[in-house]
Amino acid sequence: MYYKLKYLFISIILFSFLVVAGNAFAFDGKSGWWYTPGEDGTGVSVEVRGTTAFVALFTYYDDTRLPFWISSVGSIETGVEDKDGRTADIFTGPLQYWIGWPVGTAYAQPATYNFGSLRIVFNSDSNAELSYTVEGFTSGGSGGKKKTDDVQPEVYKAKLTKFMQDVSPGRLDSRDINGWWFDPNYNGMGFFLEARGGTVFMTWYHYHDNKLPWWWTCTASLGSSDTQFSCDLQEWQGGSSIGAEEYHRPTPTSVGSAVFSLNADGTAVFSWSGQQFHLQRFVF
């Protein structure tokens, strides 16, 4: 009886380890928050599933210094060898610019525009090189750029490293909470989370009063057994584009508190300003 219980106990431990490792593995490596050290206020959210990645950049217009975001879905080619024999995993995809409904108002189907192209060279799981080309788009509103044939596309480049490993080093939360979340009733709006070392960092990608893409960030404590966190949402203005030649440090302003609650079935509820969003993991 003792040996049966002993082996059963070992089996349970091994099974638990595999479950935890499986959840963590799904977000290990290239997935997570990336940034350029010393240039706070911008970031790149990456989630990889197989050979596909969904990426978003939160950044600023160079002319108005107001925040906006762009996204990309594309493929990753692994083990690409350069002329010096070094290998890297390379993501490529088109950039999409979004225009949608002002946050807090009734939902309306957002519109997307081709904005350029994105390339990320992952030299390792903590070192990457970002380059993106802004070809322009046709849209009304502040900060918009109309595509013309006689203007050369703008190219931005930046060196990236893992954000959470720098600001909150430690174990990645083993639950399936890291990565993209969305409310199916509000398609075109998303949340990206990474919880590591007892801290969670989240960005809410949504739309401003002028319908242009807008984002807020949130940092909070989140232990491995916690099922809820509350935080002060921050709006950032005055920054510069990721990879711009001249860096401008943005200034944060509080836009109110929010609560993120995890449900037992793997869904979540995000509450802000009297409104609730019923979230689930975004599978792409």
C-alpha positions in Angstrom: 0.0 0.0 0.0 2.9 2.3 0.9 4.6 1.8 -2.4 1.3 2.3 -4.4 0.7 5.6 -2.6 4.3 6.6 -3.2 4.1 5.9 -6.9 0.8 7.6 -7.1 2.2 10.7 -5.4 5.2 10.7 -7.8 2.8 10.4 -10.7 0.8 13.3 -9.6 3.9 15.5 -9.1 5.1 14.6 -12.6 1.7 15.3 -14.1 1.5 18.6 -12.4 5.0 19.5 -13.6 4.0 18.6 -17.1 0.9 20.7 -17.0 2.8 23.7 -15.6 5.6 23.3 -18.0 3.1 22.9 -20.8 1.4 26.2 -19.9 4.7 28.0 -19.5 6.2 26.6 -22.6 3.3 28.0 -24.7 4.6 31.5 -23.7 8.3 30.9 -23.4 10.9 32.1 -25.8 10.0 34.9 -28.2 6.5 35.6 -26.6 6.2 38.4 -24.2 6.9 42.1 -23.7 9.8 43.6 -25.6 11.3 47.1 -25.3 14.3 49.3 -25.9 16.1 49.9 -22.6 16.4 53.6 -21.7 13.5 54.5 -24.0 10.5 54.0 -21.7 7.0 54.5 -22.9 6.9 52.2 -25.9 6.6 48.4 -26.2 6.1 45.5 -28.5 3.8 42.7 -27.5 4.5 39.3 -29.1 2.6 36.0 -28.8 3.8 33.0 -30.8 1.7 30.0 -31.6 3.5 27.5 -33.7 4.9 29.4 -36.7 2.4 32.2 -36.4 2.7 35.4 -34.3 0.4 38.2 -33.4 2.3 41.4 -32.7 1.3 44.9 -31.6 3.4 48.0 -31.1 2.3 50.8 -28.8 4.1 53.9 -29.9 3.5 57.6 -30.8 2.9 59.8 -33.8 6.1 61.8 -34.6 4.2 65.0 -35.4 1.7 65.2 -32.5 3.5 62.9 -29.9 0.1 61.3 -29.2 -0.2 57.6 -28.6 -1.3 55.1 -31.2 -0.9 51.4 -31.9 -0.4 49.2 -34.9 -0.6 45.4 -35.2 0.6 42.6 -37.4 -0.1 38.9 -37.9 2.5 36.9 -39.8 4.8 33.9 -39.9 8.1 33.1 -38.2 10.9 31.4 -40.2 13.1 29.5 -37.8 16.9 28.9 -38.0 17.6 31.4 -40.8 21.4 31.6 -41.3 23.2 34.8 -42.2 26.4 35.2 -44.2 28.5 34.8 -41.0 26.8 31.5 -40.1 24.7 32.9 -37.3 21.1 31.7 -37.1 18.0 33.6 -36.0 14.2 33.2 -36.1 12.6 35.9 -38.3 9.0 37.3 -38.1 7.6 39.1 -41.1 4.1 40.5 -41.6 2.0 43.4 -42.9 1.3 46.3 -40.5 -2.3 47.2 -39.8 -3.7 50.5 -38.6 -7.1 50.5 -36.9 -9.9 53.0 -36.5 -12.7 52.1 -34.2 -15.3 53.1 -31.6 -14.4 55.4 -28.7 -13.8 53.4 -25.6 -16.8 53.4 -23.3 -19.3 53.9 -26.1 -21.5 51.5 -28.1 -19.6 49.0 -30.2 -19.1 49.7 -33.9 -17.2 47.6 -36.4 -13.6 48.9 -36.7 -11.9 49.6 -40.0 -8.4 48.5 -40.9 -5.8 50.0 -43.2 -2.6 48.7 -44.7 0.1 50.8 -43.0 3.4 49.2 -43.9 5.4 46.1 -43.1 7.1 44.6 -40.0 10.2 42.5 -39.5 11.6 41.2 -36.2 14.9 39.2 -36.1 15.0 37.2 -32.9 18.7 36.5 -32.3 17.8 34.8 -29.0 14.9 34.7 -26.5 16.0 37.9 -25.0 17.6 39.8 -27.9 15.9 41.0 -31.0 16.1 43.6 -33.8 12.9 45.4 -34.9 12.4 47.2 -38.3 9.2 48.5 -39.7 8.3 50.4 -42.8 5.6 53.1 -42.7 4.2 53.3 -46.2 1.2 55.4 -45.2 -2.5 55.1 -45.5 -5.6 57.0 -46.4 -7.7 58.2 -43.5 -9.1 61.3 -41.9 -8.2 62.6 -38.5 -5.2 63.8 -36.6 -1.9 62.2 -37.2 -3.0 60.4 -40.4 -0.6 60.2 -43.3 -1.9 59.9 -46.9 0.1 57.5 -49.1 1.7 59.2 -52.1 3.9 57.7 -54.9 6.5 60.4 -54.7 7.4 60.0 -51.0 9.9 57.4 -49.8 8.5 55.1 -47.0 9.8 55.8 -43.5 11.9 53.1 -42.0 12.3 52.7 -38.2 14.8 50.3 -36.5 15.3 49.5 -32.8 17.1 46.9 -30.7 14.9 45.1 -28.3 15.2 43.1 -25.1 12.6 41.4 -22.8 10.9 44.0 -20.6 9.5 41.8 -17.8 12.8 40.0 -17.3 14.4 43.3 -16.6 11.7 45.0 -14.4 10.4 41.9 -12.6 12.8 38.9 -13.0 11.5 35.6 -11.8 9.3 32.7 -12.8 6.7 33.2 -15.5 3.2 32.7 -14.1 2.4 29.1 -15.2 -1.3 29.7 -15.8 -2.7 30.4 -19.2 -3.0 34.2 -18.7 0.0 35.5 -20.6 -0.7 36.8 -24.0 -3.7 38.1 -25.9 -7.2 38.5 -24.5 -10.3 39.9 -26.1 -14.1 40.3 -25.7 -15.8 38.6 -28.7 -18.5 41.3 -28.5 -15.9 44.0 -29.0 -13.8 42.6 -31.8 -11.0 44.9 -32.7 -10.0 45.7 -29.1 -7.5 43.7 -27.1 -5.5 43.3 -23.9 -2.0 41.9 -23.7 -0.7 40.5 -20.3 2.5 39.1 -19.0 2.8 38.0 -15.4 6.3 37.3 -14.1 8.0 37.5 -10.7 4.8 38.4 -8.9 4.1 41.4 -11.2 1.7 41.7 -14.1 2.1 44.3 -16.9 -0.9 44.9 -19.2 -1.7 47.1 -22.1 -5.2 47.8 -23.2 -5.4 48.5 -27.0 -8.6 50.5 -27.8 -9.8 53.7 -29.5 -9.9 57.4 -28.4 -12.7 59.9 -28.7 -11.5 60.7 -32.3 -11.8 57.0 -33.2 -8.0 56.7 -33.6 -6.1 53.8 -32.0 -5.2 54.5 -28.4 -3.6 52.6 -25.5 -3.3 52.6 -21.7 -1.0 50.6 -19.5 -1.3 49.0 -16.1 1.1 47.4 -13.6 0.1 45.5 -10.5 1.1 42.7 -8.1 -0.1 39.3 -9.0 0.9 36.2 -7.0 0.8 32.7 -8.4 -2.5 32.0 -6.5 -4.1 35.4 -6.9 -7.2 35.4 -9.1 -7.6 39.2 -9.3 -5.6 42.4 -9.6 -6.5 46.0 -9.5 -4.4 48.8 -11.0 -4.2 52.4 -12.0 -4.5 52.8 -15.7 -1.9 55.1 -17.3 -2.2 57.2 -20.4 1.1 58.2 -22.0 1.7 61.3 -24.2 4.7 63.2 -25.5 6.7 60.3 -26.7 8.3 59.4 -30.0 7.9 56.4 -32.4 9.8 53.2 -31.6 13.1 53.4 -33.5 12.8 57.2 -34.1 16.2 59.0 -34.4 15.3 61.4 -31.6 13.9 60.0 -28.4 11.3 62.0 -26.4 10.3 60.7 -22.9 6.5 60.5 -22.5 4.6 61.6 -19.5 1.9 59.3 -17.8 -1.4 60.5 -16.5 -3.9 58.4 -14.6 -7.2 57.6 -16.3 -8.8 55.7 -13.4 -8.6 52.3 -11.7 -9.5 49.0 -13.2 -10.0 45.4 -12.0 -9.0 42.2 -13.9 -10.7 39.1 -12.4 -9.8 35.5 -13.5 -12.6 32.9 -13.6 -12.2 29.2 -12.9 -13.1 28.3 -16.5 -10.2 30.3 -18.0 -12.1 33.4 -18.9 -11.8 36.8 -17.2 -13.8 39.9 -16.5 -12.2 43.4 -16.9 -14.0 46.2 -15.1 -13.4 49.9 -15.7 -15.5 53.0 -15.2 -18.7 51.1 -14.6 -18.3 48.9 -17.7 -17.4 45.2 -17.8 -15.7 43.3 -20.6 -16.0 39.5 -20.6 -12.7 38.3 -21.9 -11.3 35.1 -23.3 -7.9 34.1 -24.6 -7.4 35.2 -28.2 -6.6 32.2 -30.4 -5.1 33.0 -33.8 
